[in-house]
Amino acid sequence: MKRKLLMIGVAVGLLRCNTLANLHIINPSYSLRSVTPRVNLGIPPSIDLDFGINVNNPNPVQLRLDYFDFDLLVNNNPILRNIHSVQGLRIPANGDGDVHLATHVTYDSIRTIYNEVLNIIQGNRASYGIQGNAYYDTPVGQLRFPVSVYSR
């Protein structure tokens, strides 16, 4: 009896491995839902930027977004590099999840994009971009996918 149970367990394990080996997970799609800039006019000045990003998972399995590594662009000018944002967000199979990214732009970074910052302070619309990678925990192990999201 023990031998039969062991054989059944091995067979189920092999079937599961075969199923996982055939699982092809593709990069979710990303869209920028919101950007909220908050300008601190203190000495020295700074800007906090909060991003709302929708992640659409087209895969037949749930994915857990572990973290993002990204660069922040304002009007196509890179102002922050190698930002690491831990997430831990579970995105359902064939479903959506909302990611919140927060950044703090210091005075040194602001100086390099003075005209763009001046436009933001005066209420003019800036374009924002995030370029980097998203790291997912999946049934086949950790996967890294490129991410490029831009405001319009």
Residue, then its C-alpha position, 0 to 999 in steps of 0.5 A: m500500500k505504501r508503495k502504491l501511495l509513493m508511486i502516485g505521489v511521484a506521478v503527480g509530482l512529475l505531472r506538476c513539473n511538466t505543467l510548470a515547465n510548459l508554463h510560459i509567463i509573459n510581461p504584464s502591461y503597465s499604464l500610468r494612472s496618476v502622478t501627484p507632484r508636491v513641491n516643497l519650496g523650503i530651503p533647499p527645495s525638493i519635490d515629492l512625486d507619487f505615481g499610481i501604476n496599473v499592472n495588468n497580468p495576462n497570465p493564467v497564474q497569479l504573480r507577486l510583484d516583489y520589487f521595482d528598480f527604475d529610473l525617473l524621467v521628467n520631460n525625458n530628462p533622467i533625474l533619479r536613477n536606480i530607485h528600488s521600491v519594494q512592493g509585495l503586491r499580488i496580481p491575480a491571474n488575468g487580472d489587475g493590480d495597482v502599484h504605488l511608487a513614491t520618490h523624493v527629488t532633492y535639490d541637487s537633482i532639481r538643479t539639473i532640470y530647473n526649467e522643468v521644475l519651474n514649469i511644474i511650480q507654475g502649474n504647467r504639465a510635465s511629462y513623467g516616465i519610469q524606465g526599469n525592471a519589475y521582479y516577480d515571484t512566479p510558479v517557475g521562479q523569479l522573473r525580471f521584466p522590463v518596464s517603460v511607463y510614460s504620462r501623456 
